[in-house]
């Protein structure tokens, strides 16, 4: 190659602007953290968690109210119990056996566990009917145990409470009978159906949250602790 041509090519290469460095890819956005919501345990024992203070009661009702007419009937409540039974009966033998009960208590709804292992449920001779909850209580901070803190009925362990013959297993028919008995216990006005507003009035209110300003003032004021002043709920 002639010397003149080589000089021209070298000058042309030197005149070219250096290539811009590649722009690094933006890091992938982290998934939004899940907010802890108020737990609700359905009459059959299924846990529902929601972000609102209303908790999962609304979610359960909308799911169980199959035709979405705002009225939860006995048939719909038993159908919802059948659906949850199928989730618990892992080996599909028609019975929730002790291993599946342990899975329910430790994996599906671990919040309901207690050291006494739900002694109240074993003493429930009505096959799981339980007692109705009174409204306006202290939410999860009350005298109830297990799932009774999160549901509509005073049932520490709703699944084992359906074991009517006490054979350490819950059959599909026992689960359906328990759903029927719990429907009757919740139908306070004997309408033959349950409404969301009626169930909301049965469920205890969530625990009151202290007013931040008042709580801060109580921390700064030594006399408030001496006299037992409580924060004013919002």
C-alpha positions in Angstrom: 0.0 0.0 0.0 1.4 3.4 -0.9 2.7 5.5 2.0 0.4 8.4 1.2 -2.7 6.1 1.4 -1.6 4.7 4.7 -1.2 8.2 6.1 -4.7 9.2 5.0 -6.3 6.1 6.6 -4.4 6.7 9.9 -5.5 10.3 10.0 -9.1 9.3 9.3 -9.1 6.7 12.1 -7.7 9.3 14.6 -10.4 11.8 13.7 -13.2 9.5 14.5 -14.9 10.1 17.9 -14.5 7.3 20.4 -17.5 5.1 20.7 -19.7 6.0 23.8 -19.5 3.4 26.5 -22.6 1.1 26.7 -25.3 2.3 29.1 -25.6 -0.3 31.9 -29.0 -1.9 32.2 -31.2 -0.7 35.0 -31.5 -3.1 37.9 -34.7 -5.1 38.0 -37.2 -3.5 40.3 -37.7 -5.4 43.6 -41.1 -6.8 44.2 -43.3 -4.7 46.5 -43.2 -6.1 50.0 -46.4 -7.8 51.2 -48.3 -5.8 53.8 -49.4 -7.7 56.9 -53.2 -7.7 57.1 -55.7 -8.7 59.7 -56.2 -12.4 59.6 -59.7 -13.9 59.3 -60.4 -17.6 59.8 -63.6 -18.7 58.1 -66.2 -20.9 59.9 -64.6 -23.9 58.3 -61.1 -22.9 59.3 -59.7 -21.4 56.1 -57.4 -18.5 56.7 -57.8 -15.3 54.8 -55.3 -12.4 55.0 -55.9 -8.9 53.7 -54.2 -5.5 53.7 -57.2 -3.6 55.0 -58.3 -3.3 58.6 -61.5 -5.1 57.6 -59.3 -8.2 57.0 -60.2 -11.2 55.0 -63.9 -11.5 56.1 -65.0 -9.7 52.9 -62.8 -11.9 50.8 -64.2 -15.1 52.2 -67.8 -13.8 51.9 -67.4 -12.9 48.3 -65.8 -16.3 47.5 -68.5 -18.3 49.4 -71.4 -16.2 47.9 -71.3 -18.1 44.7 -74.1 -16.3 42.8 -72.9 -12.9 44.3 -76.4 -11.9 45.4 -75.2 -10.6 48.8 -76.8 -13.5 50.6 -74.8 -16.5 51.8 -77.1 -19.5 52.0 -76.7 -22.9 53.7 -76.0 -24.6 50.4 -73.4 -22.1 49.5 -71.7 -22.4 52.9 -71.6 -26.2 52.6 -70.2 -25.9 49.0 -67.5 -23.6 50.3 -66.7 -26.2 53.1 -66.5 -28.9 50.4 -64.0 -26.8 48.5 -61.8 -26.3 51.5 -62.1 -30.0 52.5 -60.7 -30.9 49.1 -57.7 -28.7 49.8 -57.1 -30.3 53.2 -57.7 -33.9 52.0 -54.3 -34.2 50.3 -54.4 -37.9 49.6 -58.1 -37.7 48.4 -59.3 -40.6 50.6 -62.4 -38.7 51.8 -61.0 -38.0 55.3 -58.8 -35.4 56.9 -56.4 -37.6 58.8 -54.0 -36.7 61.6 -51.2 -36.0 59.2 -53.4 -33.6 57.2 -54.6 -32.0 60.4 -51.0 -31.4 61.4 -50.4 -29.9 58.0 -53.4 -27.6 58.4 -52.2 -26.4 61.9 -48.5 -25.9 61.0 -48.5 -24.9 57.3 -51.9 -23.6 56.2 -53.0 -21.7 59.4 -50.0 -21.7 61.8 -51.4 -18.6 63.5 -54.0 -20.6 65.3 -51.6 -22.9 67.1 -51.5 -22.9 70.9 -49.6 -24.8 73.6 -52.7 -26.4 74.9 -53.4 -27.9 71.4 -56.9 -26.6 71.3 -58.3 -28.3 74.4 -61.5 -26.4 74.0 -62.1 -28.0 70.6 -61.9 -31.5 72.1 -64.5 -30.5 74.7 -66.9 -29.2 72.0 -69.6 -32.0 72.0 -71.8 -30.2 69.5 -69.7 -31.3 66.5 -68.2 -27.9 66.0 -71.1 -25.6 66.5 -69.3 -23.4 69.0 -70.5 -20.1 70.5 -71.2 -17.0 68.6 -68.8 -14.1 69.1 -69.9 -10.8 70.7 -69.3 -7.7 68.7 -67.1 -4.8 69.7 -64.5 -6.7 71.6 -60.7 -6.2 71.6 -59.9 -7.8 68.3 -57.2 -10.4 68.4 -56.3 -9.4 72.0 -59.0 -11.2 73.9 -59.6 -14.3 76.0 -60.2 -16.6 73.1 -57.8 -19.2 71.8 -56.5 -20.3 68.5 -58.8 -19.5 65.6 -61.4 -18.2 68.0 -59.3 -15.0 68.0 -59.7 -14.5 64.3 -63.1 -15.8 63.3 -66.8 -15.5 63.9 -67.2 -18.5 66.3 -65.4 -19.5 69.4 -63.6 -22.5 67.8 -59.9 -22.7 68.7 -59.4 -25.3 65.9 -62.3 -25.4 63.5 -61.2 -28.5 61.5 -60.7 -30.9 64.5 -63.9 -29.5 66.0 -65.8 -31.1 63.2 -64.7 -34.6 64.3 -68.0 -35.6 65.8 -67.2 -39.2 66.5 -63.7 -38.4 68.0 -61.9 -40.9 65.8 -59.0 -38.4 65.1 -60.2 -38.0 61.5 -62.8 -35.7 59.8 -64.9 -37.1 57.1 -66.5 -35.1 54.3 -69.9 -35.6 55.8 -68.7 -34.5 59.2 -67.2 -31.4 57.6 -70.5 -30.6 55.9 -72.5 -31.2 59.0 -70.2 -28.8 60.9 -70.7 -26.2 58.2 -74.5 -26.5 58.6 -74.4 -26.2 62.4 -72.1 -23.1 62.1 -74.4 -21.6 59.6 -77.3 -21.9 62.1 -75.2 -20.4 64.8 -74.4 -17.4 62.7 -77.9 -16.8 61.4 -78.9 -14.7 64.4 -82.1 -13.4 62.9 -83.2 -16.7 61.4 -83.4 -15.3 57.9 -82.1 -18.4 56.2 -79.1 -16.6 54.8 -76.1 -14.6 56.1 -75.2 -11.1 55.0 -71.8 -9.4 55.0 -73.0 -6.6 57.2 -74.5 -9.0 59.7 -71.3 -11.0 60.0 -69.3 -7.8 60.3 -71.4 -6.9 63.4 -70.6 -10.3 64.9 -66.9 -10.1 64.4 -65.0 -8.2 67.1 -63.5 -4.9 66.1 -59.7 -4.8 65.5 -57.5 -3.7 68.3 -57.4 0.1 68.6 -54.3 1.8 67.4 -52.9 4.4 69.7 -52.8 8.1 68.6 -49.2 8.7 67.7 -49.0 12.2 69.2 -50.6 11.0 72.4 -48.3 8.0 72.6 -45.3 10.3 72.1 -46.5 12.7 74.8 -47.0 9.7 77.2 -43.4 8.6 76.5 -42.1 12.1 77.3 -44.3 12.6 80.4 -43.2 10.5 83.3 -46.4 11.2 85.2 -48.5 9.5 82.6 -46.9 6.2 83.3 -47.4 6.7 87.1 -51.1 7.3 86.7 -51.7 4.7 84.1 -52.9 7.0 81.4 -53.7 5.1 78.2 -53.2 6.4 74.7 -56.4 7.7 73.2 -57.5 5.6 70.2 -57.8 7.3 66.8 
